[in-house]
Amino acid sequence: MNDPVTLTSLVAASALEAPARPAIMVVAFEGWNDAGDAASQALKTIKSATGAVKLEGIGDDDYYDYQFSRPQVSRNASGKRVIKWPTTRFYRATVPGSPVDLLLVRGVEPTYRWKAFITEVLTRAEEENVQGVMALGSLLADVPHTRPIQASVSSDDPAVREALGAHAAGYEGPTGILGVLAQFSEAAGLPTLSVWSAVPHYVAQPPSPKAQLALLRRVEELLPLQLDLRELTEDAQAWERGVNALATGDAEVAAYVQQLEEAQDATELPEATGEAIAKEFERYLKRRHHPGGPGMHREHDPGPDTGAPEAPRSPDTPDTPESPDDPASPEGPNSP
């Protein structure tokens, strides 16, 4: 029986001889494409699990508006005041038993000069012999917290879609830095895919361990990579119990969650389509007789202010929690 095809096996099969081992670049950015901090925290988990070694990063003043992405002040072990500036960090990890390394990239979505920024990232990728790209993202969506979160996989590369069973996304609209990275990576001839998970918009505040767990489980399949997710699984279960307790304490929120569940279940898919959920949400809003929303519920427009990556309400095709372009792959190789 043949071993399953993974992004790692695709890269290993096509990699040419070079001074450095081939690598897959796994990327996550804080900001618009990181609802609930699920994507950036997922990448942080991968970094810790693999013992990735820190490399030189990218931190150019020309890329950031520090009134929007503010520096952080902290104290080091000796009590000295330290300022942490928005930057993009690179780490390299060797995976035991794998012919391909990982180049992990974690940063803050830049404010300015995106094309120059992505060009710099891809220049670094070339120096590290990157032969494939995986973008991680999370978006706010009208999905119930009580149902399994499915991380969708999408790509604009037909060969990648056929080999890995990824989806093509037809999303059109505003995009984030992951969408730009995906397009530039594909133009450079790198096999590229995006992995997105949905975060229930009525509990959008970080952390979002359930969405993070969905991303990491998908990453394990695609690389492949073995991660110890027991603690995160417990955190996800505790998170769901906590949201349940809050929801049951507000009749209006409980009713709304039930409507999301019914809409999702009616589709007979792992997750409800964005269209079905949107219709239920609209009906719900029409029945509301007061301007203020339920305690935990808040309306949102996907965008920078909410942290929702792209217009699609679910991480899967523009309307389905199964393939984010940006959502439908809010951004990955499917994003505009």
C-alpha positions as CSV (number, residue, x, y, z in Angstrom):
1,M,0.0,0.0,0.0
2,N,1.4,3.4,-1.0
3,D,2.0,6.0,1.7
4,P,-0.4,9.0,1.5
5,V,0.8,12.0,-0.4
6,T,1.7,15.0,1.8
7,L,3.2,18.4,1.1
8,T,6.4,17.0,2.5
9,S,6.5,14.1,0.0
10,L,5.7,16.5,-2.9
11,V,8.5,18.8,-1.9
12,A,11.0,16.0,-1.3
13,A,10.2,14.5,-4.7
14,S,10.9,17.7,-6.6
15,A,13.7,19.2,-4.6
16,L,17.0,19.7,-6.3
17,E,20.4,19.3,-4.8
18,A,21.4,22.3,-2.8
19,P,23.8,23.3,0.1
20,A,20.8,23.5,2.4
21,R,18.2,20.8,2.9
22,P,14.8,21.6,1.3
23,A,12.3,23.2,3.5
24,I,8.6,24.0,3.7
25,M,7.8,27.5,4.9
26,V,4.9,27.6,7.4
27,V,3.5,31.1,7.9
28,A,1.1,32.9,10.2
29,F,0.6,36.6,10.8
30,E,-1.1,38.3,13.7
31,G,-3.8,40.7,12.7
32,W,-6.6,40.5,10.1
33,N,-5.9,36.8,9.3
34,D,-5.6,35.7,12.9
35,A,-9.0,35.6,14.5
36,G,-8.8,34.5,18.1
37,D,-5.0,34.3,17.7
38,A,-5.6,30.8,16.5
39,A,-3.2,30.8,13.6
40,S,-0.3,32.6,15.3
41,Q,-0.7,30.4,18.4
42,A,-0.7,27.3,16.2
43,L,2.6,28.3,14.7
44,K,4.0,29.0,18.1
45,T,3.0,25.5,19.2
46,I,4.8,24.0,16.1
47,K,7.9,26.1,17.0
48,S,8.0,24.8,20.6
49,A,7.4,21.2,19.6
50,T,10.1,21.1,16.9
51,G,12.8,23.0,18.9
52,A,13.1,25.4,15.9
53,V,16.2,27.6,15.9
54,K,15.7,31.4,15.6
55,L,17.2,33.0,12.5
56,E,17.6,36.7,11.6
57,G,14.2,38.3,11.2
58,I,12.6,41.2,9.3
59,G,11.9,44.4,11.2
60,D,11.9,47.5,9.0
61,D,10.3,50.8,10.3
62,D,9.0,51.3,6.8
63,Y,6.6,48.4,7.1
64,Y,4.7,49.5,10.2
65,D,2.6,52.2,11.6
66,Y,3.5,52.1,15.3
67,Q,0.2,53.8,16.3
68,F,-1.6,50.8,14.8
69,S,0.9,48.0,15.6
70,R,2.3,49.4,18.9
71,P,5.6,48.3,20.4
72,Q,5.3,46.3,23.6
73,V,7.2,47.1,26.8
74,S,8.3,44.3,29.1
75,R,11.0,43.5,31.7
76,N,13.7,41.0,31.2
77,A,15.1,38.6,33.8
78,S,17.2,41.3,35.4
79,G,14.3,43.7,35.6
80,K,15.6,45.9,32.8
81,R,12.9,47.6,30.6
82,V,12.8,46.2,27.1
83,I,10.8,47.4,24.0
84,K,9.6,44.7,21.7
85,W,9.0,46.1,18.2
86,P,6.6,44.6,15.6
87,T,8.6,42.3,13.5
88,T,8.6,39.1,11.5
89,R,10.6,36.2,12.9
90,F,12.1,33.2,11.2
91,Y,12.9,29.8,12.7
92,R,14.3,26.7,11.2
93,A,13.5,23.2,12.4
94,T,14.6,19.7,11.5
95,V,11.8,17.1,11.7
96,P,13.1,13.6,12.8
97,G,12.7,11.1,10.0
98,S,11.7,13.8,7.4
99,P,13.8,14.7,4.4
100,V,12.4,18.2,4.5
101,D,13.0,20.9,7.2
102,L,10.5,23.5,8.3
103,L,11.0,27.3,8.0
104,L,8.6,28.9,10.4
105,V,7.6,32.5,9.9
106,R,5.6,34.4,12.5
107,G,5.0,38.1,12.5
108,V,2.6,41.0,12.6
109,E,0.8,41.9,9.4
110,P,2.7,45.0,8.0
111,T,0.9,48.3,7.5
112,Y,2.8,49.5,4.5
113,R,4.8,48.3,1.4
114,W,3.3,44.8,1.2
115,K,4.9,44.0,-2.1
116,A,8.3,44.9,-0.9
117,F,7.7,43.0,2.3
118,I,6.6,39.8,0.6
119,T,9.6,40.1,-1.8
120,E,11.9,40.2,1.2
121,V,10.2,37.2,2.8
122,L,10.5,35.2,-0.4
123,T,14.2,36.2,-0.8
124,R,14.8,34.8,2.6
125,A,12.8,31.7,1.7
126,E,15.1,31.2,-1.4
127,E,18.2,31.5,0.8
128,E,16.7,28.8,3.1
129,N,16.0,26.5,0.1
130,V,12.2,26.7,0.6
131,Q,10.4,24.4,-1.9
132,G,6.8,24.7,-0.6
133,V,4.6,27.1,1.3
134,M,1.8,26.6,3.9
135,A,-0.2,29.6,5.2
136,L,-2.1,29.3,8.4
137,G,-5.1,31.6,9.0
138,S,-8.3,31.9,11.1
139,L,-11.4,33.9,10.5
140,L,-14.5,35.0,12.4
141,A,-17.5,33.1,11.1
142,D,-21.2,32.5,11.9
143,V,-20.6,29.0,13.2
144,P,-21.6,27.4,16.6
145,H,-19.0,26.8,19.2
146,T,-20.6,23.5,20.0
147,R,-19.8,21.8,16.7
148,P,-16.4,20.4,15.5
149,I,-14.3,23.0,13.7
150,Q,-13.0,21.8,10.4
151,A,-9.8,23.3,9.1
152,S,-10.2,23.8,5.3
153,V,-7.3,23.4,2.9
154,S,-7.2,25.3,-0.4
155,S,-4.8,26.0,-3.2
156,D,-4.8,27.7,-6.6
157,D,-2.3,25.1,-7.9
158,P,-4.1,22.3,-9.7
159,A,-1.3,19.9,-9.0
160,V,-1.4,20.6,-5.3
161,R,-5.2,20.3,-5.2
162,E,-5.1,16.9,-7.0
163,A,-2.3,15.5,-4.9
164,L,-3.6,16.7,-1.5
165,G,-7.3,16.8,-2.0
166,A,-7.4,20.6,-1.5
167,H,-10.1,22.9,-2.6
168,A,-10.0,25.7,-5.1
169,A,-11.5,29.0,-3.8
170,G,-13.4,31.4,-5.8
171,Y,-13.3,34.2,-3.3
172,E,-13.2,37.8,-4.6
173,G,-12.8,40.8,-2.3
174,P,-10.4,42.4,0.2
175,T,-7.5,40.2,1.2
176,G,-4.8,40.2,3.8
177,I,-1.0,39.6,3.8
178,L,-1.5,35.8,3.5
179,G,-3.4,36.3,0.2
180,V,-0.6,38.4,-1.2
181,L,2.0,35.9,0.0
182,A,0.1,33.0,-1.6
183,Q,-0.1,34.7,-5.0
184,F,3.6,35.7,-5.0
185,S,4.7,32.2,-3.8
186,E,2.7,30.6,-6.6
187,A,4.2,33.0,-9.1
188,A,7.6,32.0,-7.9
189,G,6.8,28.4,-8.7
190,L,6.4,27.2,-5.1
191,P,3.7,24.6,-4.3
192,T,1.4,26.7,-2.0
193,L,-1.6,25.9,0.1
194,S,-3.7,27.6,2.8
195,V,-5.2,26.1,5.9
196,W,-8.0,28.0,7.6
197,S,-10.1,27.5,10.7
198,A,-13.3,29.3,11.7
199,V,-13.8,31.1,15.1
200,P,-17.3,31.7,16.3
201,H,-17.7,35.4,16.0
202,Y,-19.7,35.8,19.2
203,V,-16.7,34.5,21.2
204,A,-14.0,36.1,19.1
205,Q,-11.6,37.2,21.9
206,P,-8.4,35.1,22.3
207,P,-7.6,32.5,23.0
208,S,-9.5,30.1,20.7
209,P,-8.0,26.7,21.5
210,K,-10.6,24.8,19.5
211,A,-9.8,26.6,16.2
212,Q,-6.1,26.3,17.0
213,L,-6.5,22.6,17.5
214,A,-8.3,22.2,14.2
215,L,-5.4,23.9,12.4
216,L,-2.7,21.8,14.1
217,R,-4.5,18.5,13.4
218,R,-4.6,19.5,9.7
219,V,-0.9,20.5,9.8
220,E,-0.1,17.0,11.2
221,E,-1.8,15.4,8.2
222,L,-0.2,17.6,5.6
223,L,3.4,17.7,6.6
224,P,3.2,15.1,8.3
225,L,4.2,16.0,11.8
226,Q,3.6,14.5,15.2
227,L,2.6,16.9,17.9
228,D,1.5,16.3,21.5
229,L,-1.9,18.0,21.5
230,R,-3.3,16.5,24.7
231,E,-3.0,19.7,26.7
232,L,-4.5,21.8,23.9
233,T,-7.3,19.2,23.5
234,E,-8.1,19.7,27.2
235,D,-8.0,23.5,26.8
236,A,-10.4,23.3,23.9
237,Q,-12.8,21.2,25.9
238,A,-12.6,23.6,28.8
239,W,-13.1,26.5,26.5
240,E,-16.3,24.9,25.1
241,R,-17.6,24.2,28.6
242,G,-17.0,27.8,29.5
243,V,-18.8,29.2,26.5
244,N,-21.6,26.8,27.2
245,A,-22.0,28.1,30.7
246,L,-22.1,31.7,29.4
247,A,-24.5,30.9,26.6
248,T,-27.0,29.1,28.8
249,G,-27.1,32.1,31.1
250,D,-28.5,34.3,28.3
251,A,-31.6,33.0,26.6
252,E,-31.1,35.1,23.6
253,V,-27.6,33.9,23.0
254,A,-28.7,30.3,23.6
255,A,-31.4,30.6,21.0
256,Y,-29.0,32.1,18.5
257,V,-26.5,29.3,19.1
258,Q,-29.3,26.8,18.6
259,Q,-30.2,28.4,15.2
260,L,-26.5,28.2,14.1
261,E,-26.5,24.5,15.1
262,E,-29.7,23.8,13.2
263,A,-28.4,25.6,10.1
264,Q,-25.2,23.7,10.2
265,D,-26.8,20.3,10.8
266,A,-29.2,20.9,8.0
267,T,-26.5,21.0,5.4
268,E,-25.3,17.5,6.3
269,L,-21.7,18.7,5.9
270,P,-18.9,18.9,8.5
271,E,-19.8,22.6,8.8
272,A,-22.7,24.7,7.6
273,T,-22.2,26.6,4.4
274,G,-21.8,30.4,4.8
275,E,-25.0,30.9,2.8
276,A,-27.2,28.8,5.0
277,I,-25.8,30.3,8.2
278,A,-26.1,33.8,6.8
279,K,-29.8,33.3,6.1
280,E,-30.5,32.0,9.6
281,F,-28.6,34.9,11.0
282,E,-30.6,37.4,9.0
283,R,-33.9,35.8,10.1
284,Y,-32.6,36.0,13.7
285,L,-31.8,39.7,13.4
286,K,-35.2,40.5,12.0
287,R,-36.8,39.0,15.1
288,R,-34.8,41.1,17.4
289,H,-36.7,44.0,18.9
290,H,-33.9,45.9,20.5
291,P,-30.7,47.4,19.1
292,G,-28.3,45.8,21.6
293,G,-27.3,42.3,21.0
294,P,-27.2,39.5,23.5
295,G,-24.5,39.5,26.1
296,M,-22.0,37.5,24.1
297,H,-23.2,38.2,20.6
298,R,-22.1,41.1,18.5
299,E,-22.6,41.8,14.9
300,H,-19.5,42.2,12.8
301,D,-18.3,43.0,9.4
302,P,-15.4,40.9,8.3
303,G,-12.4,43.2,8.2
304,P,-9.4,44.5,10.0
305,D,-11.5,45.8,13.0
306,T,-12.8,42.3,13.8
307,G,-9.8,40.3,12.9
308,A,-11.8,38.4,10.4
309,P,-9.7,37.7,7.4
310,E,-11.9,37.8,4.4
311,A,-15.4,38.4,3.5
312,P,-16.5,34.8,3.4
313,R,-18.1,33.8,6.6
314,S,-16.5,30.4,6.8
315,P,-13.2,28.9,6.3
316,D,-13.6,27.1,3.2
317,T,-14.9,28.1,-0.1
318,P,-16.1,31.7,0.0
319,D,-19.1,30.4,1.7
320,T,-18.2,27.1,3.2
321,P,-16.1,26.2,6.2
322,E,-14.1,24.0,4.1
323,S,-11.7,26.0,2.0
324,P,-10.6,29.5,2.9
325,D,-9.1,31.5,0.1
326,D,-8.9,33.8,2.6
327,P,-11.8,32.3,4.1
328,A,-12.8,30.0,1.5
329,S,-9.4,30.3,1.7
330,P,-9.4,33.7,3.1
331,E,-6.1,33.9,2.0
332,G,-4.1,31.2,0.9
333,P,-3.4,30.1,-2.4
334,N,-6.9,30.9,-3.0
335,S,-7.0,34.4,-1.8
336,P,-7.0,37.1,-4.4
